[in-house]
Amino acid sequence: MDIKTTKIELVKAILDIDNNEFIQRVADFINKEKIDFWNELSLAEQNEIKQGIQELDQGNKVSYDSFLKKIS
């Protein structure tokens, strides 16, 4: 069975179930499995973001207009 067929079969099975507790457990499981984008970033990318947040917290900001001039 391919993945699309398996997904369809799972949806059909879930639709046929009337047990609220079971449906909630399935929903909780699916929500836990969602990927957090932060974990998908490399360590270097995470560190750059953390550094940027620290700089902003320290008041080191650049206006949008000056940023545009810098990259143009």
PQR file of N, CA, C, O and H, with PARSE charges and radii, in Angstrom:
ATOM      1  N   MET A   1       0.847  -1.180   0.000 -0.4000 1.5000
ATOM      2  CA  MET A   1       0.000   0.000   0.000 -0.0000 2.0000
ATOM      3  C   MET A   1       0.892   1.243   0.000  0.5500 1.7000
ATOM      4  O   MET A   1       1.829   1.328   0.795 -0.5500 1.4000
ATOM      5  N   ASP A   2       0.616   2.195  -0.873 -0.4000 1.5000
ATOM      6  CA  ASP A   2       1.401   3.427  -0.893 -0.0000 2.0000
ATOM      7  C   ASP A   2       0.925   4.376   0.209  0.5500 1.7000
ATOM      8  O   ASP A   2      -0.105   4.143   0.841 -0.5500 1.4000
ATOM      9  H   ASP A   2      -0.144   2.125  -1.518  0.4000 1.0000
ATOM     10  N   ILE A   3       1.677   5.430   0.424 -0.4000 1.5000
ATOM     11  CA  ILE A   3       1.409   6.339   1.548 -0.0000 2.0000
ATOM     12  C   ILE A   3       0.061   7.049   1.402  0.5500 1.7000
ATOM     13  O   ILE A   3      -0.639   7.254   2.394 -0.5500 1.4000
ATOM     14  H   ILE A   3       2.514   5.619  -0.089  0.4000 1.0000
ATOM     15  N   LYS A   4      -0.308   7.425   0.173 -0.4000 1.5000
ATOM     16  CA  LYS A   4      -1.594   8.113  -0.016 -0.0000 2.0000
ATOM     17  C   LYS A   4      -2.756   7.188   0.324  0.5500 1.7000
ATOM     18  O   LYS A   4      -3.719   7.608   0.966 -0.5500 1.4000
ATOM     19  H   LYS A   4       0.260   7.259  -0.632  0.4000 1.0000
ATOM     20  N   THR A   5      -2.670   5.963  -0.093 -0.4000 1.5000
ATOM     21  CA  THR A   5      -3.719   4.992   0.217 -0.0000 2.0000
ATOM     22  C   THR A   5      -3.799   4.748   1.719  0.5500 1.7000
ATOM     23  O   THR A   5      -4.890   4.651   2.281 -0.5500 1.4000
ATOM     24  H   THR A   5      -1.888   5.622  -0.614  0.4000 1.0000
ATOM     25  N   THR A   6      -2.650   4.652   2.359 -0.4000 1.5000
ATOM     26  CA  THR A   6      -2.619   4.456   3.810 -0.0000 2.0000
ATOM     27  C   THR A   6      -3.275   5.630   4.526  0.5500 1.7000
ATOM     28  O   THR A   6      -4.033   5.435   5.476 -0.5500 1.4000
ATOM     29  H   THR A   6      -1.764   4.732   1.902  0.4000 1.0000
ATOM     30  N   LYS A   7      -2.991   6.829   4.080 -0.4000 1.5000
ATOM     31  CA  LYS A   7      -3.599   8.016   4.695 -0.0000 2.0000
ATOM     32  C   LYS A   7      -5.116   7.990   4.545  0.5500 1.7000
ATOM     33  O   LYS A   7      -5.847   8.265   5.496 -0.5500 1.4000
ATOM     34  H   LYS A   7      -2.375   6.988   3.309  0.4000 1.0000
ATOM     35  N   ILE A   8      -5.576   7.661   3.357 -0.4000 1.5000
ATOM     36  CA  ILE A   8      -7.023   7.605   3.116 -0.0000 2.0000
ATOM     37  C   ILE A   8      -7.671   6.555   4.005  0.5500 1.7000
ATOM     38  O   ILE A   8      -8.740   6.789   4.569 -0.5500 1.4000
ATOM     39  H   ILE A   8      -4.982   7.438   2.585  0.4000 1.0000
ATOM     40  N   GLU A   9      -7.032   5.409   4.129 -0.4000 1.5000
ATOM     41  CA  GLU A   9      -7.566   4.345   4.983 -0.0000 2.0000
ATOM     42  C   GLU A   9      -7.601   4.784   6.448  0.5500 1.7000
ATOM     43  O   GLU A   9      -8.544   4.465   7.172 -0.5500 1.4000
ATOM     44  H   GLU A   9      -6.164   5.219   3.670  0.4000 1.0000
ATOM     45  N   LEU A  10      -6.587   5.507   6.876 -0.4000 1.5000
ATOM     46  CA  LEU A  10      -6.575   6.008   8.255 -0.0000 2.0000
ATOM     47  C   LEU A  10      -7.715   6.995   8.486  0.5500 1.7000
ATOM     48  O   LEU A  10      -8.394   6.934   9.511 -0.5500 1.4000
ATOM     49  H   LEU A  10      -5.822   5.767   6.288  0.4000 1.0000
ATOM     50  N   VAL A  11      -7.921   7.889   7.548 -0.4000 1.5000
ATOM     51  CA  VAL A  11      -9.002   8.873   7.681 -0.0000 2.0000
ATOM     52  C   VAL A  11     -10.350   8.158   7.738  0.5500 1.7000
ATOM     53  O   VAL A  11     -11.197   8.492   8.566 -0.5500 1.4000
ATOM     54  H   VAL A  11      -7.370   7.938   6.716  0.4000 1.0000
ATOM     55  N   LYS A  12     -10.547   7.185   6.865 -0.4000 1.5000
ATOM     56  CA  LYS A  12     -11.804   6.418   6.885 -0.0000 2.0000
ATOM     57  C   LYS A  12     -11.999   5.735   8.234  0.5500 1.7000
ATOM     58  O   LYS A  12     -13.096   5.762   8.790 -0.5500 1.4000
ATOM     59  H   LYS A  12      -9.859   6.914   6.192  0.4000 1.0000
ATOM     60  N   ALA A  13     -10.950   5.129   8.756 -0.4000 1.5000
ATOM     61  CA  ALA A  13     -11.043   4.436  10.039 -0.0000 2.0000
ATOM     62  C   ALA A  13     -11.379   5.416  11.155  0.5500 1.7000
ATOM     63  O   ALA A  13     -12.214   5.122  12.010 -0.5500 1.4000
ATOM     64  H   ALA A  13     -10.059   5.107   8.304  0.4000 1.0000
ATOM     65  N   ILE A  14     -10.741   6.563  11.152 -0.4000 1.5000
ATOM     66  CA  ILE A  14     -10.999   7.570  12.195 -0.0000 2.0000
ATOM     67  C   ILE A  14     -12.436   8.067  12.110  0.5500 1.7000
ATOM     68  O   ILE A  14     -13.088   8.261  13.135 -0.5500 1.4000
ATOM     69  H   ILE A  14     -10.062   6.801  10.458  0.4000 1.0000
ATOM     70  N   LEU A  15     -12.933   8.275  10.890 -0.4000 1.5000
ATOM     71  CA  LEU A  15     -14.307   8.755  10.726 -0.0000 2.0000
ATOM     72  C   LEU A  15     -15.336   7.753  11.239  0.5500 1.7000
ATOM     73  O   LEU A  15     -16.433   8.139  11.643 -0.5500 1.4000
ATOM     74  H   LEU A  15     -12.403   8.118  10.057  0.4000 1.0000
ATOM     75  N   ASP A  16     -14.992   6.487  11.224 -0.4000 1.5000
ATOM     76  CA  ASP A  16     -15.917   5.448  11.690 -0.0000 2.0000
ATOM     77  C   ASP A  16     -15.892   5.246  13.205  0.5500 1.7000
ATOM     78  O   ASP A  16     -16.726   4.515  13.740 -0.5500 1.4000
ATOM     79  H   ASP A  16     -14.101   6.173  10.896  0.4000 1.0000
ATOM     80  N   ILE A  17     -14.963   5.871  13.891 -0.4000 1.5000
ATOM     81  CA  ILE A  17     -14.818   5.673  15.338 -0.0000 2.0000
ATOM     82  C   ILE A  17     -15.630   6.723  16.087  0.5500 1.7000
ATOM     83  O   ILE A  17     -15.545   7.915  15.790 -0.5500 1.4000
ATOM     84  H   ILE A  17     -14.286   6.465  13.457  0.4000 1.0000
ATOM     85  N   ASP A  18     -16.420   6.270  17.060 -0.4000 1.5000
ATOM     86  CA  ASP A  18     -17.245   7.171  17.868 -0.0000 2.0000
ATOM     87  C   ASP A  18     -16.708   7.356  19.281  0.5500 1.7000
ATOM     88  O   ASP A  18     -17.339   8.030  20.096 -0.5500 1.4000
ATOM     89  H   ASP A  18     -16.490   5.302  17.301  0.4000 1.0000
ATOM     90  N   ASN A  19     -15.559   6.771  19.582 -0.4000 1.5000
ATOM     91  CA  ASN A  19     -14.972   6.845  20.913 -0.0000 2.0000
ATOM     92  C   ASN A  19     -14.199   8.163  21.048  0.5500 1.7000
ATOM     93  O   ASN A  19     -13.107   8.308  20.499 -0.5500 1.4000
ATOM     94  H   ASN A  19     -15.047   6.224  18.920  0.4000 1.0000
ATOM     95  N   ASN A  20     -14.777   9.120  21.785 -0.4000 1.5000
ATOM     96  CA  ASN A  20     -14.168  10.450  21.936 -0.0000 2.0000
ATOM     97  C   ASN A  20     -12.774  10.386  22.547  0.5500 1.7000
ATOM     98  O   ASN A  20     -11.877  11.123  22.137 -0.5500 1.4000
ATOM     99  H   ASN A  20     -15.664   9.002  22.231  0.4000 1.0000
ATOM    100  N   GLU A  21     -12.592   9.504  23.527 -0.4000 1.5000
ATOM    101  CA  GLU A  21     -11.291   9.393  24.189 -0.0000 2.0000
ATOM    102  C   GLU A  21     -10.214   8.938  23.191  0.5500 1.7000
ATOM    103  O   GLU A  21      -9.103   9.467  23.180 -0.5500 1.4000
ATOM    104  H   GLU A  21     -13.320   8.905  23.860  0.4000 1.0000
ATOM    105  N   PHE A  22     -10.554   7.971  22.376 -0.4000 1.5000
ATOM    106  CA  PHE A  22      -9.602   7.482  21.377 -0.0000 2.0000
ATOM    107  C   PHE A  22      -9.265   8.581  20.360  0.5500 1.7000
ATOM    108  O   PHE A  22      -8.099   8.782  20.020 -0.5500 1.4000
ATOM    109  H   PHE A  22     -11.456   7.540  22.385  0.4000 1.0000
ATOM    110  N   ILE A  23     -10.281   9.278  19.884 -0.4000 1.5000
ATOM    111  CA  ILE A  23     -10.068  10.368  18.919 -0.0000 2.0000
ATOM    112  C   ILE A  23      -9.163  11.430  19.528  0.5500 1.7000
ATOM    113  O   ILE A  23      -8.282  11.953  18.845 -0.5500 1.4000
ATOM    114  H   ILE A  23     -11.228   9.114  20.160  0.4000 1.0000
ATOM    115  N   GLN A  24      -9.366  11.757  20.798 -0.4000 1.5000
ATOM    116  CA  GLN A  24      -8.526  12.752  21.458 -0.0000 2.0000
ATOM    117  C   GLN A  24      -7.084  12.272  21.556  0.5500 1.7000
ATOM    118  O   GLN A  24      -6.159  13.060  21.363 -0.5500 1.4000
ATOM    119  H   GLN A  24     -10.082  11.333  21.353  0.4000 1.0000
ATOM    120  N   ARG A  25      -6.879  10.989  21.853 -0.4000 1.5000
ATOM    121  CA  ARG A  25      -5.522  10.440  21.917 -0.0000 2.0000
ATOM    122  C   ARG A  25      -4.844  10.501  20.555  0.5500 1.7000
ATOM    123  O   ARG A  25      -3.654  10.801  20.467 -0.5500 1.4000
ATOM    124  H   ARG A  25      -7.630  10.349  22.010  0.4000 1.0000
ATOM    125  N   VAL A  26      -5.589  10.220  19.497 -0.4000 1.5000
ATOM    126  CA  VAL A  26      -5.040  10.309  18.138 -0.0000 2.0000
ATOM    127  C   VAL A  26      -4.669  11.759  17.830  0.5500 1.7000
ATOM    128  O   VAL A  26      -3.591  12.028  17.298 -0.5500 1.4000
ATOM    129  H   VAL A  26      -6.556   9.976  19.567  0.4000 1.0000
ATOM    130  N   ALA A  27      -5.561  12.691  18.163 -0.4000 1.5000
ATOM    131  CA  ALA A  27      -5.297  14.110  17.930 -0.0000 2.0000
ATOM    132  C   ALA A  27      -4.067  14.570  18.707  0.5500 1.7000
ATOM    133  O   ALA A  27      -3.232  15.300  18.174 -0.5500 1.4000
ATOM    134  H   ALA A  27      -6.436  12.473  18.595  0.4000 1.0000
ATOM    135  N   ASP A  28      -3.954  14.146  19.964 -0.4000 1.5000
ATOM    136  CA  ASP A  28      -2.781  14.507  20.778 -0.0000 2.0000
ATOM    137  C   ASP A  28      -1.505  13.951  20.170  0.5500 1.7000
ATOM    138  O   ASP A  28      -0.485  14.638  20.125 -0.5500 1.4000
ATOM    139  H   ASP A  28      -4.633  13.553  20.398  0.4000 1.0000
ATOM    140  N   PHE A  29      -1.556  12.716  19.703 -0.4000 1.5000
ATOM    141  CA  PHE A  29      -0.385  12.100  19.070 -0.0000 2.0000
ATOM    142  C   PHE A  29       0.035  12.877  17.826  0.5500 1.7000
ATOM    143  O   PHE A  29       1.219  13.151  17.631 -0.5500 1.4000
ATOM    144  H   PHE A  29      -2.385  12.157  19.739  0.4000 1.0000
ATOM    145  N   ILE A  30      -0.932  13.228  16.992 -0.4000 1.5000
ATOM    146  CA  ILE A  30      -0.624  13.971  15.765 -0.0000 2.0000
ATOM    147  C   ILE A  30      -0.021  15.326  16.103  0.5500 1.7000
ATOM    148  O   ILE A  30       0.940  15.752  15.463 -0.5500 1.4000
ATOM    149  H   ILE A  30      -1.894  13.005  17.150  0.4000 1.0000
ATOM    150  N   ASN A  31      -0.571  16.005  17.099 -0.4000 1.5000
ATOM    151  CA  ASN A  31      -0.046  17.319  17.482 -0.0000 2.0000
ATOM    152  C   ASN A  31       1.384  17.230  18.003  0.5500 1.7000
ATOM    153  O   ASN A  31       2.184  18.136  17.768 -0.5500 1.4000
ATOM    154  H   ASN A  31      -1.352  15.658  17.619  0.4000 1.0000
ATOM    155  N   LYS A  32       1.715  16.144  18.709 -0.4000 1.5000
ATOM    156  CA  LYS A  32       3.074  15.963  19.217 -0.0000 2.0000
ATOM    157  C   LYS A  32       4.061  15.728  18.079  0.5500 1.7000
ATOM    158  O   LYS A  32       5.233  16.090  18.182 -0.5500 1.4000
ATOM    159  H   LYS A  32       1.065  15.409  18.899  0.4000 1.0000
ATOM    160  N   GLU A  33       3.590  15.129  17.010 -0.4000 1.5000
ATOM    161  CA  GLU A  33       4.452  14.771  15.890 -0.0000 2.0000
ATOM    162  C   GLU A  33       4.747  15.938  14.951  0.5500 1.7000
ATOM    163  O   GLU A  33       5.628  15.835  14.098 -0.5500 1.4000
ATOM    164  H   GLU A  33       2.638  14.835  16.927  0.4000 1.0000
ATOM    165  N   LYS A  34       4.020  17.045  15.098 -0.4000 1.5000
ATOM    166  CA  LYS A  34       4.272  18.193  14.239 -0.0000 2.0000
ATOM    167  C   LYS A  34       5.687  18.693  14.495  0.5500 1.7000
ATOM    168  O   LYS A  34       6.151  18.741  15.635 -0.5500 1.4000
ATOM    169  H   LYS A  34       3.304  17.129  15.790  0.4000 1.0000
ATOM    170  N   ILE A  35       6.352  19.057  13.429 -0.4000 1.5000
ATOM    171  CA  ILE A  35       7.751  19.460  13.512 -0.0000 2.0000
ATOM    172  C   ILE A  35       7.849  20.936  13.864  0.5500 1.7000
ATOM    173  O   ILE A  35       7.190  21.774  13.250 -0.5500 1.4000
ATOM    174  H   ILE A  35       5.975  19.017  12.504  0.4000 1.0000
ATOM    175  N   ASP A  36       8.671  21.247  14.852 -0.4000 1.5000
ATOM    176  CA  ASP A  36       8.962  22.623  15.223 -0.0000 2.0000
ATOM    177  C   ASP A  36      10.082  23.116  14.316  0.5500 1.7000
ATOM    178  O   ASP A  36      11.150  22.506  14.259 -0.5500 1.4000
ATOM    179  H   ASP A  36       9.206  20.566  15.352  0.4000 1.0000
ATOM    180  N   PHE A  37       9.841  24.225  13.602 -0.4000 1.5000
ATOM    181  CA  PHE A  37      10.829  24.710  12.648 -0.0000 2.0000
ATOM    182  C   PHE A  37      12.190  24.949  13.312  0.5500 1.7000
ATOM    183  O   PHE A  37      13.226  24.800  12.664 -0.5500 1.4000
ATOM    184  H   PHE A  37       8.974  24.720  13.649  0.4000 1.0000
ATOM    185  N   TRP A  38      12.194  25.310  14.571 -0.4000 1.5000
ATOM    186  CA  TRP A  38      13.446  25.595  15.274 -0.0000 2.0000
ATOM    187  C   TRP A  38      14.363  24.378  15.252  0.5500 1.7000
ATOM    188  O   TRP A  38      15.575  24.503  15.078 -0.5500 1.4000
ATOM    189  H   TRP A  38      11.353  25.431  15.098  0.4000 1.0000
ATOM    190  N   ASN A  39      13.779  23.215  15.429 -0.4000 1.5000
ATOM    191  CA  ASN A  39      14.561  21.984  15.437 -0.0000 2.0000
ATOM    192  C   ASN A  39      15.079  21.623  14.050  0.5500 1.7000
ATOM    193  O   ASN A  39      15.995  20.811  13.920 -0.5500 1.4000
ATOM    194  H   ASN A  39      12.794  23.114  15.570  0.4000 1.0000
ATOM    195  N   GLU A  40      14.507  22.214  13.030 -0.4000 1.5000
ATOM    196  CA  GLU A  40      14.945  21.952  11.660 -0.0000 2.0000
ATOM    197  C   GLU A  40      16.119  22.852  11.261  0.5500 1.7000
ATOM    198  O   GLU A  40      16.784  22.599  10.256 -0.5500 1.4000
ATOM    199  H   GLU A  40      13.763  22.874  13.136  0.4000 1.0000
ATOM    200  N   LEU A  41      16.368  23.895  12.044 -0.4000 1.5000
ATOM    201  CA  LEU A  41      17.469  24.810  11.749 -0.0000 2.0000
ATOM    202  C   LEU A  41      18.791  24.201  12.206  0.5500 1.7000
ATOM    203  O   LEU A  41      18.839  23.421  13.157 -0.5500 1.4000
ATOM    204  H   LEU A  41      15.828  24.100  12.860  0.4000 1.0000
ATOM    205  N   SER A  42      19.856  24.572  11.510 -0.4000 1.5000
ATOM    206  CA  SER A  42      21.179  24.122  11.939 -0.0000 2.0000
ATOM    207  C   SER A  42      21.563  24.868  13.209  0.5500 1.7000
ATOM    208  O   SER A  42      20.955  25.885  13.544 -0.5500 1.4000
ATOM    209  H   SER A  42      19.817  25.205  10.737  0.4000 1.0000
ATOM    210  N   LEU A  43      22.561  24.369  13.910 -0.4000 1.5000
ATOM    211  CA  LEU A  43      23.033  25.023  15.124 -0.0000 2.0000
ATOM    212  C   LEU A  43      23.528  26.432  14.812  0.5500 1.7000
ATOM    213  O   LEU A  43      23.308  27.358  15.594 -0.5500 1.4000
ATOM    214  H   LEU A  43      23.055  23.543  13.639  0.4000 1.0000
ATOM    215  N   ALA A  44      24.194  26.595  13.673 -0.4000 1.5000
ATOM    216  CA  ALA A  44      24.690  27.920  13.276 -0.0000 2.0000
ATOM    217  C   ALA A  44      23.527  28.889  13.056  0.5500 1.7000
ATOM    218  O   ALA A  44      23.596  30.046  13.471 -0.5500 1.4000
ATOM    219  H   ALA A  44      24.372  25.843  13.038  0.4000 1.0000
ATOM    220  N   GLU A  45      22.458  28.419  12.405 -0.4000 1.5000
ATOM    221  CA  GLU A  45      21.294  29.278  12.178 -0.0000 2.0000
ATOM    222  C   GLU A  45      20.630  29.645  13.497  0.5500 1.7000
ATOM    223  O   GLU A  45      20.232  30.794  13.692 -0.5500 1.4000
ATOM    224  H   GLU A  45      22.402  27.479  12.069  0.4000 1.0000
ATOM    225  N   GLN A  46      20.507  28.687  14.400 -0.4000 1.5000
ATOM    226  CA  GLN A  46      19.922  28.970  15.713 -0.0000 2.0000
ATOM    227  C   GLN A  46      20.749  30.008  16.454  0.5500 1.7000
ATOM    228  O   GLN A  46      20.198  30.924  17.064 -0.5500 1.4000
ATOM    229  H   GLN A  46      20.830  27.754  14.242  0.4000 1.0000
ATOM    230  N   ASN A  47      22.075  29.869  16.403 -0.4000 1.5000
ATOM    231  CA  ASN A  47      22.951  30.819  17.088 -0.0000 2.0000
ATOM    232  C   ASN A  47      22.846  32.211  16.487  0.5500 1.7000
ATOM    233  O   ASN A  47      22.875  33.199  17.220 -0.5500 1.4000
ATOM    234  H   ASN A  47      22.523  29.125  15.907  0.4000 1.0000
ATOM    235  N   GLU A  48      22.724  32.311  15.159 -0.4000 1.5000
ATOM    236  CA  GLU A  48      22.572  33.624  14.522 -0.0000 2.0000
ATOM    237  C   GLU A  48      21.285  34.298  14.970  0.5500 1.7000
ATOM    238  O   GLU A  48      21.270  35.499  15.237 -0.5500 1.4000
ATOM    239  H   GLU A  48      22.700  31.509  14.563  0.4000 1.0000
ATOM    240  N   ILE A  49      20.215  33.537  15.052 -0.4000 1.5000
ATOM    241  CA  ILE A  49      18.935  34.099  15.492 -0.0000 2.0000
ATOM    242  C   ILE A  49      19.033  34.553  16.944  0.5500 1.7000
ATOM    243  O   ILE A  49      18.570  35.641  17.287 -0.5500 1.4000
ATOM    244  H   ILE A  49      20.227  32.561  14.835  0.4000 1.0000
ATOM    245  N   LYS A  50      19.630  33.730  17.796 -0.4000 1.5000
ATOM    246  CA  LYS A  50      19.800  34.104  19.205 -0.0000 2.0000
ATOM    247  C   LYS A  50      20.635  35.370  19.334  0.5500 1.7000
ATOM    248  O   LYS A  50      20.328  36.243  20.146 -0.5500 1.4000
ATOM    249  H   LYS A  50      20.007  32.847  17.518  0.4000 1.0000
ATOM    250  N   GLN A  51      21.697  35.470  18.526 -0.4000 1.5000
ATOM    251  CA  GLN A  51      22.550  36.661  18.565 -0.0000 2.0000
ATOM    252  C   GLN A  51      21.755  37.886  18.129  0.5500 1.7000
ATOM    253  O   GLN A  51      21.876  38.950  18.736 -0.5500 1.4000
ATOM    254  H   GLN A  51      21.946  34.761  17.866  0.4000 1.0000
ATOM    255  N   GLY A  52      20.945  37.748  17.084 -0.4000 1.5000
ATOM    256  CA  GLY A  52      20.117  38.861  16.621 -0.0000 2.0000
ATOM    257  C   GLY A  52      19.136  39.317  17.679  0.5500 1.7000
ATOM    258  O   GLY A  52      18.916  40.517  17.844 -0.5500 1.4000
ATOM    259  H   GLY A  52      20.846  36.883  16.591  0.4000 1.0000
ATOM    260  N   ILE A  53      18.548  38.386  18.393 -0.4000 1.5000
ATOM    261  CA  ILE A  53      17.610  38.731  19.466 -0.0000 2.0000
ATOM    262  C   ILE A  53      18.341  39.462  20.588  0.5500 1.7000
ATOM    263  O   ILE A  53      17.826  40.440  21.131 -0.5500 1.4000
ATOM    264  H   ILE A  53      18.727  37.412  18.259  0.4000 1.0000
ATOM    265  N   GLN A  54      19.542  38.991  20.938 -0.4000 1.5000
ATOM    266  CA  GLN A  54      20.336  39.666  21.980 -0.0000 2.0000
ATOM    267  C   GLN A  54      20.664  41.094  21.559  0.5500 1.7000
ATOM    268  O   GLN A  54      20.564  42.019  22.366 -0.5500 1.4000
ATOM    269  H   GLN A  54      19.961  38.197  20.497  0.4000 1.0000
ATOM    270  N   GLU A  55      21.053  41.278  20.304 -0.4000 1.5000
ATOM    271  CA  GLU A  55      21.381  42.621  19.813 -0.0000 2.0000
ATOM    272  C   GLU A  55      20.156  43.530  19.871  0.5500 1.7000
ATOM    273  O   GLU A  55      20.267  44.697  20.248 -0.5500 1.4000
ATOM    274  H   GLU A  55      21.133  40.527  19.649  0.4000 1.0000
ATOM    275  N   LEU A  56      18.999  43.010  19.502 -0.4000 1.5000
ATOM    276  CA  LEU A  56      17.775  43.808  19.584 -0.0000 2.0000
ATOM    277  C   LEU A  56      17.446  44.161  21.030  0.5500 1.7000
ATOM    278  O   LEU A  56      17.046  45.286  21.326 -0.5500 1.4000
ATOM    279  H   LEU A  56      18.908  42.062  19.195  0.4000 1.0000
ATOM    280  N   ASP A  57      17.616  43.188  21.929 -0.4000 1.5000
ATOM    281  CA  ASP A  57      17.352  43.432  23.355 -0.0000 2.0000
ATOM    282  C   ASP A  57      18.286  44.505  23.916  0.5500 1.7000
ATOM    283  O   ASP A  57      17.918  45.224  24.845 -0.5500 1.4000
ATOM    284  H   ASP A  57      17.941  42.274  21.688  0.4000 1.0000
ATOM    285  N   GLN A  58      19.482  44.614  23.360 -0.4000 1.5000
ATOM    286  CA  GLN A  58      20.461  45.605  23.811 -0.0000 2.0000
ATOM    287  C   GLN A  58      20.273  46.950  23.117  0.5500 1.7000
ATOM    288  O   GLN A  58      21.034  47.888  23.356 -0.5500 1.4000
ATOM    289  H   GLN A  58      19.781  44.031  22.606  0.4000 1.0000
ATOM    290  N   GLY A  59      19.258  47.045  22.257 -0.4000 1.5000
ATOM    291  CA  GLY A  59      18.974  48.306  21.585 -0.0000 2.0000
ATOM    292  C   GLY A  59      19.733  48.504  20.287  0.5500 1.7000
ATOM    293  O   GLY A  59      19.663  49.585  19.703 -0.5500 1.4000
ATOM    294  H   GLY A  59      18.639  46.284  22.063  0.4000 1.0000
ATOM    295  N   ASN A  60      20.444  47.513  19.824 -0.4000 1.5000
ATOM    296  CA  ASN A  60      21.184  47.608  18.565 -0.0000 2.0000
ATOM    297  C   ASN A  60      20.231  47.323  17.407  0.5500 1.7000
ATOM    298  O   ASN A  60      20.038  46.175  17.005 -0.5500 1.4000
ATOM    299  H   ASN A  60      20.501  46.635  20.299  0.4000 1.0000
ATOM    300  N   LYS A  61      19.642  48.397  16.883 -0.4000 1.5000
ATOM    301  CA  LYS A  61      18.642  48.250  15.828 -0.0000 2.0000
ATOM    302  C   LYS A  61      19.063  49.051  14.607  0.5500 1.7000
ATOM    303  O   LYS A  61      19.850  49.993  14.698 -0.5500 1.4000
ATOM    304  H   LYS A  61      19.799  49.329  17.209  0.4000 1.0000
ATOM    305  N   VAL A  62      18.524  48.659  13.474 -0.4000 1.5000
ATOM    306  CA  VAL A  62      18.739  49.375  12.221 -0.0000 2.0000
ATOM    307  C   VAL A  62      17.360  49.634  11.629  0.5500 1.7000
ATOM    308  O   VAL A  62      16.516  48.738  11.606 -0.5500 1.4000
ATOM    309  H   VAL A  62      17.885  47.894  13.400  0.4000 1.0000
ATOM    310  N   SER A  63      17.129  50.838  11.157 -0.4000 1.5000
ATOM    311  CA  SER A  63      15.825  51.133  10.570 -0.0000 2.0000
ATOM    312  C   SER A  63      15.660  50.360   9.270  0.5500 1.7000
ATOM    313  O   SER A  63      16.635  49.974   8.626 -0.5500 1.4000
ATOM    314  H   SER A  63      17.815  51.566  11.175  0.4000 1.0000
ATOM    315  N   TYR A  64      14.435  50.150   8.911 -0.4000 1.5000
ATOM    316  CA  TYR A  64      14.136  49.409   7.683 -0.0000 2.0000
ATOM    317  C   TYR A  64      14.709  50.126   6.461  0.5500 1.7000
ATOM    318  O   TYR A  64      15.261  49.491   5.563 -0.5500 1.4000
ATOM    319  H   TYR A  64      13.643  50.464   9.434  0.4000 1.0000
ATOM    320  N   ASP A  65      14.575  51.447   6.436 -0.4000 1.5000
ATOM    321  CA  ASP A  65      15.090  52.223   5.299 -0.0000 2.0000
ATOM    322  C   ASP A  65      16.598  52.105   5.173  0.5500 1.7000
ATOM    323  O   ASP A  65      17.115  51.948   4.067 -0.5500 1.4000
ATOM    324  H   ASP A  65      14.126  51.963   7.166  0.4000 1.0000
ATOM    325  N   SER A  66      17.318  52.179   6.303 -0.4000 1.5000
ATOM    326  CA  SER A  66      18.770  52.077   6.216 -0.0000 2.0000
ATOM    327  C   SER A  66      19.193  50.658   5.835  0.5500 1.7000
ATOM    328  O   SER A  66      20.214  50.469   5.175 -0.5500 1.4000
ATOM    329  H   SER A  66      16.897  52.306   7.201  0.4000 1.0000
ATOM    330  N   PHE A  67      18.413  49.667   6.248 -0.4000 1.5000
ATOM    331  CA  PHE A  67      18.684  48.290   5.853 -0.0000 2.0000
ATOM    332  C   PHE A  67      18.536  48.138   4.346  0.5500 1.7000
ATOM    333  O   PHE A  67      19.370  47.517   3.688 -0.5500 1.4000
ATOM    334  H   PHE A  67      17.583  49.820   6.785  0.4000 1.0000
ATOM    335  N   LEU A  68      17.457  48.717   3.804 -0.4000 1.5000
ATOM    336  CA  LEU A  68      17.249  48.631   2.358 -0.0000 2.0000
ATOM    337  C   LEU A  68      18.371  49.309   1.591  0.5500 1.7000
ATOM    338  O   LEU A  68      18.824  48.800   0.567 -0.5500 1.4000
ATOM    339  H   LEU A  68      16.779  49.221   4.338  0.4000 1.0000
ATOM    340  N   LYS A  69      18.820  50.459   2.085 -0.4000 1.5000
ATOM    341  CA  LYS A  69      19.933  51.159   1.422 -0.0000 2.0000
ATOM    342  C   LYS A  69      21.210  50.320   1.472  0.5500 1.7000
ATOM    343  O   LYS A  69      21.985  50.292   0.516 -0.5500 1.4000
ATOM    344  H   LYS A  69      18.451  50.873   2.918  0.4000 1.0000
ATOM    345  N   LYS A  70      21.415  49.648   2.582 -0.4000 1.5000
ATOM    346  CA  LYS A  70      22.623  48.834   2.756 -0.0000 2.0000
ATOM    347  C   LYS A  70      22.646  47.654   1.798  0.5500 1.7000
ATOM    348  O   LYS A  70      23.700  47.321   1.255 -0.5500 1.4000
ATOM    349  H   LYS A  70      20.786  49.670   3.359  0.4000 1.0000
ATOM    350  N   ILE A  71      21.509  47.021   1.582 -0.4000 1.5000
ATOM    351  CA  ILE A  71      21.510  45.835   0.725 -0.0000 2.0000
ATOM    352  C   ILE A  71      21.310  46.167  -0.753  0.5500 1.7000
ATOM    353  O   ILE A  71      21.469  45.294  -1.606 -0.5500 1.4000
ATOM    354  H   ILE A  71      20.653  47.291   2.023  0.4000 1.0000
ATOM    355  N   SER A  72      20.967  47.403  -1.062 -0.4000 1.5000
ATOM    356  CA  SER A  72      20.759  47.795  -2.470 -0.0000 2.0000
ATOM    357  C   SER A  72      22.060  48.034  -3.188  0.5500 1.7000
ATOM    358  O   SER A  72      22.059  48.368  -4.373 -0.5500 1.4000
ATOM    359  H   SER A  72      20.838  48.112  -0.368  0.4000 1.0000
TER
END
